[in-house]
Amino acid sequence: MFPDINHIALDRLGKINGSTIPVSVLRTDLIHPVISGNKWFKLRFYLDEAVKQGYKTIGSFGGAYSNHIVALAAAARMNGLSSIGIIRGEADDSPTLQEAREWGMKTIPVSRQSFKVREEIISAFPNTNEIYWVDEGGYGILGAKGASTILSVMDCSGFTHILCACGTGTMAAGLIMSAAEHQNIIGISVLKNNLSLEESIAGLLPVALHKKIKSLHDYHFGGYAKHPKQLIAYMNDFHQRTHIPSDIVYTSKLFYAAEDLIQKGYFEENANVLLIHSGGLQGNRSLSKNTLCF
Ligand SMILES: *Cc1c(COP(=O)(O)O)cnc(C)c1O
């Protein structure tokens, strides 16, 4: 099955928790069970480019539960490319990596130490010139260009505020590129103290758009992939109320942030809020069974 943007839905949740602000969710998670959400958008132009330039192999970097790694493995296979995943840390046996290998990816675990020096891995790699390398998380201009097509799958012009979860900030940059003048893009950082996030987003945008960069740093719940009981309880509660699944790394923190901001009166009265469900349920595979009700 190929990713299909026709599966994307717009869930209008209406005014949640007695607030006056309507909230909708753009369900890019419905594109495909593996290449879900923003990963497909971020990868699409890298894949096109790799194929166009005649590469046979595409390589990238990520952790053992990386949505990006498994999405790349599947997308590479569908585009007739082989794939290589350089994996952070020694663990090499997560369900995510097993699935990536089923899609034909060669996974290569490296120590956390050497994972940090990407250039050395790339330059030392055998036949490295024959590999189309993509940055971790798909960070880069082509990734942002891909993400800039998210808002065109549907008429999103009526929304005043568009919120998304941020890892590398590539998706946020793409949303800023494609947003209308009156629309505010707000990134919710899922990393703790990632103070270079705004700089990373700016690096993908023309200077004229830098003033549109806005990110919030209070909703990381302890840091990347940290998921205290309070967050798990919220995910179950949110699913019961909306039937929308979320993941411990990204979208749960986005949904929580949105509801918290609404409750705190962050948005003006006539705001119309859109949340980007960016997909990616891989992180949930690290939880023990029955932790989540979906
Ligand atoms: C990767 C990912 C993100 C982060 O996207 P960036 O472009 O790296 O900021 C957000 N949500 C989900 C579900 C993801 O898998």
The ligand as an SDF file (V2000), in Angstrom:
LIG
                    3D

 15 15  0  0  0  0  0  0  0  0999 V2000
    9.3120   13.4320   13.5410 C   0  0  0  0  0  0  0  0  0  0  0  0
    8.0300   13.8740   14.1140 C   0  0  0  0  0  0  0  0  0  0  0  0
    7.8070   15.2030   14.5050 C   0  0  0  0  0  0  0  0  0  0  0  0
    8.8790   16.2610   14.4710 C   0  0  0  0  0  0  0  0  0  0  0  0
    9.0400   16.8260   13.2220 O   0  0  0  0  0  0  0  0  0  0  0  0
   10.2360   17.8550   12.9850 P   0  0  0  0  0  0  0  0  0  0  0  0
   10.0810   18.2190   11.5730 O   0  0  0  0  0  0  0  0  0  0  0  0
   11.5210   17.0730   13.2250 O   0  0  0  0  0  0  0  0  0  0  0  0
   10.1190   18.9620   13.9320 O   0  0  0  0  0  0  0  0  0  0  0  0
    6.5610   15.5420   14.9810 C   0  0  0  0  0  0  0  0  0  0  0  0
    5.5900   14.6170   15.0880 N   0  0  0  0  0  0  0  0  0  0  0  0
    5.7800   13.3260   14.7610 C   0  0  0  0  0  0  0  0  0  0  0  0
    4.6760   12.3710   14.9490 C   0  0  0  0  0  0  0  0  0  0  0  0
    6.9980   12.9070   14.2580 C   0  0  0  0  0  0  0  0  0  0  0  0
    7.1780   11.6140   13.9500 O   0  0  0  0  0  0  0  0  0  0  0  0
  1  2  1  0
  2  3  1  0
  2 14  2  0
  3  4  1  0
  3 10  2  0
  4  5  1  0
  5  6  1  0
  6  7  2  0
  6  8  1  0
  6  9  1  0
 10 11  1  0
 11 12  2  0
 12 13  1  0
 12 14  1  0
 14 15  1  0
M  END
$$$$
